[in-house]
Amino acid sequence: MVFSSVIFAFAFLPLTLLFYYISKMEYRNFILLAASLMFYAYGEPRYVILMMLSIVCNYFFARAIQNRSYEKKIWLILGITYNLGILFVFKYLGFSISIFNSLFHQNMKIISFVLPIGISFYTFQSLSYIIDVYRGTAEAQKSIVSLGLYISLFPQLVAGPIVRYNAIERQIRERKVGLELFGEGAKRFICGFCKKILLSNNLAAVSQFYFERSPIENSVAGAWLGAICFSLQIYYDFSGYSDMAIGLGKMFGFEFEENFNYPYISRSITEFWRRWHISLGQWFRDYVYIPLGGGRVSTGRHIFNLGVVWLLTGIWHGADFTFITWGILYFIALVVEKYIVHPEKLESTLSRSIYRILSLLYVNFCWVIFNAKSLKEGISYWLSMFGMYSNVRLYDMEIVRMLQEYGIFIAAAIIFSMPVKRIFVGSRIYAFADKNVLPFIYLLGFLWAVSFLIIGAHNPFIYFNF
C-alpha cells in the first residue's frame, strides 16, 4: 500500500484514525502497531513475517547488549550481522552472484527475491537502535510492542525519513494529540500528496518518455528536458512522501525531523547533500563516517573515509552498477570541493553564481546515471544531451507537445523547488491568506490530486523498493 492511493486515503487512514482517537491512550500503541503490520501485509503479505522476526530479534539483541556487559560486543556483532545479512540476501545476493560469475567465469544460478518494501529503511532504523544501546546513548526497550511500533510505524516505514530511536523513544511512551497538531499534520500530508500526484507523477510522464527511447531518437533539447524533469520528479516523489510521513506523524502525535530542505537552491554539492535526504546523510555520518575517523585524520585517510561512505550510499540505493557509479561521482565531487575548489571561499558574486549553476548541472548528470537501466544507457543519454548522435535539434514537435500538456506542472515544479513561501511568511497578507484562503487551496489541491487517482493516472514511486 502506498500513501498516494485511494484505498489509503479513503479507507485505511480514516479507519486507523477513528480507532486511534476513540481508544484510550494505553491502547493506542497496540492499534498503531496492528495498523502498521496490516499496512505492510497489504503490499507484502509474505514478508510481514520477516518484519515481525526483525522486531523480535532486535528486541532480544538490544536486551542482551544492555544486560550482559561482558558479552555486549558479541551481541552487537550478532545483531549487525543479522540485520545486514537479511538486507544482503534480499537486496544484494543476486547482484553479488552475477559479479562472481563475471569475475571467475562461473555459471552459478542467480538467486533473486522480490524485494521487501522499505527493507533498507527499517534495517537502518534497527541498526541505529542496537548500536545506540551498545554505546549507552539509549536504553533497551522493555516493551516489544513499543519496539515493534518504532521499527514498523507505517508513516515512515516505506520511504523514511530514517527515524532515530533516541528521537522517538519518549514519543512512543507519551505523546499529545490535539486539534491544532492534527490540523498541521493534515495540511502537511495534503502538501506531500499533491507534490507526489500532481507534480512528480506528471513530470514522470515526460522523463519516462525520453529515458525509455533510444538516445539516438532524442533531440538535444528533448534529452535535456527529460533529464531536468527526472531531477524534479525524484525530488517531488521523495520529498512528497517525506511530507506525507511527517504529516501523518503529527496526526498521530509524533514529531519527525525534516528530510529535505530545498536542495536545488544549493550553492555546492556539499550543501546539496546537507539538504537532500537529510536523515540518510546523518545516519552515515554518525554510524560510518565518524567511527572511521571523520575529517580529523590525515588527508589520505579522510579521502578513504569519504570513499567508504559514498560507496555505501550508492549501494544502499540499489544493487546495480548505476547506483555504485552514482555514489562514486558524488565522492569525486566532494573530494574536489574539499581539497581543490573550496566553494565556500569563492569571493565574487559571479564566481559563486557560476559554481552554483555548475553544481546543479552536476547533480542533473548524476540523476541521469541514477535513472538509467545500465551504465551504457546512462552514458549514451549523456552523449545525446550534447548532440553526439547528430541530433542537434533545439526544437521539435515532441517538445511542443510535452510543454503544451505538462508545461504548467514543469513550471510549478521549478517555482516550488525554491523557498518562495518564505518571502510572504510573516506578512499581513500571508496571515490573512493562511487563515481564510489557504484552507480552500489545500482542499482544492487534494481533490484535484484525488481526481488523478480516480482516473487511473500514472502513479510510479521511485523509492518504493529501497
Steps between C-alpha positions, in 0.01 A plus 500: 500500500624848421383834637410629154216253451124516538489203737745668736347848490136392528507168685815410690587844638148607610435165671837505675443857620151410620612201708803694624307802626209313660739276694661570835864609496626168637359316197617737228841341453334160446266653243784672314714185504211289369424762233867517399525121459174499301634785285814299430316173445272661242791545263724215618294230680791254486750741646303620800647194674847634416403834650372333819815287520710815473307654790542193722868447419598863553304505825710213637827631351455836677397338828804271487733792419375697798475219755816304419776756514783249464352359180341812355744537210423143392127573511553823307691312229225238486235772471683686223568172318134399520366833373754543223474131413126524441552815293778332299300186422193682377663798332854411395538122475401475133720796408796349688460164326493671158825684585658172617396327178649781290829516690565127522320385183256287697138418434347500847125531505400856584269498799272799526205594717221752478640785707308552827353850507704752697757243615789747470318752719392272782834316497687825555262594780559162666876541466497848651295366792731217601813713439362778721422246774856371471640854524286568805316789336169312506328259736393162368124501457327274753174491305511301179185683389678835532805375311275346236327835460836677457617260229171459312319833549323533167535876435878469453529128424497505120719800419629656818611731635737267687388572854755457777386317812625779729281748313181303545545295820317746724226555243430127494447506877309824522380745239230758468239523230275792434301684239778750425769233450256286299423800276871564443548134414205496262634805312847349478357169376294675231805700394700180452204326337475777239878512447500128428190471280475838328869575451711184521259278309455749215873567481548123483299487179752736337817343640392145421416595143856614436684244713314204351584600141829429332732799564546526125133592464517787750584851393745693718215709638289191562781321684554803722126533564481133603800532733372816665155350545649192667701720738176671599301177496722321750502804727121529513462122515723458804440830677128455441508169684710655777243779534220245519694301762564809712134604464372155595735498796349825628150361456594218739697723737855435372754761396739379227800702390515664158647295216534766227586869503472640146807315365487664157589842640836360617819690419718186492484121493587492870206725579273295276564195716430695815157575356415173320383186688627654823424196717709267280795740498484531879482121536815443295673788681430362847536127437765480225687828437572605860589147622753482215658822625297760315700797376741520795751271336768520233402608150537149362292347777235770464467428129475130583225570754304702245546222245357239737200716586413577138557146381257383769258782416490385139460135599224590747293639214513182294687193382625630168813659358297811417446570871862422585619737226254764622653477848856516363415810296392679817811377682718655228309828510523527880873430499547770234299748708684414819856512368503697172211740438386601854167652382438663838808718441394633159491878536329654199129478432572387144723210607247385761218517245697305241590235755138468609394439139780247450393320820141471381617374161716238675205386711292476185760284323523275806122449493530382139727215612274432798196465274666303219440125465874445450824696496512472122154650465582776746816600313312485170239734647777739604633497145154574361485809724801635311386410150748217448249303289444774241186597689579868548138613474394770742139485391268216403130424521548251786630777726212722397255222586669434836500867596138544394388203709737521797644853485292625793626216720862556395473872573336436839766242585779749429333779700419287805848346510600842635393639841248748358281459807765669715454823306144535630514335844462760773317752285140606564398371159635153582333500842167583339547245221614229742179536696245572229633388161758221538254248655295514179816470289602190696154352449496575127852363461407180680188451287697571183760241601230246586346551157828382345486185712138431410565520127794263543774746407863388502610457865858368532708516817879504455593422862234230548749210503792666675 
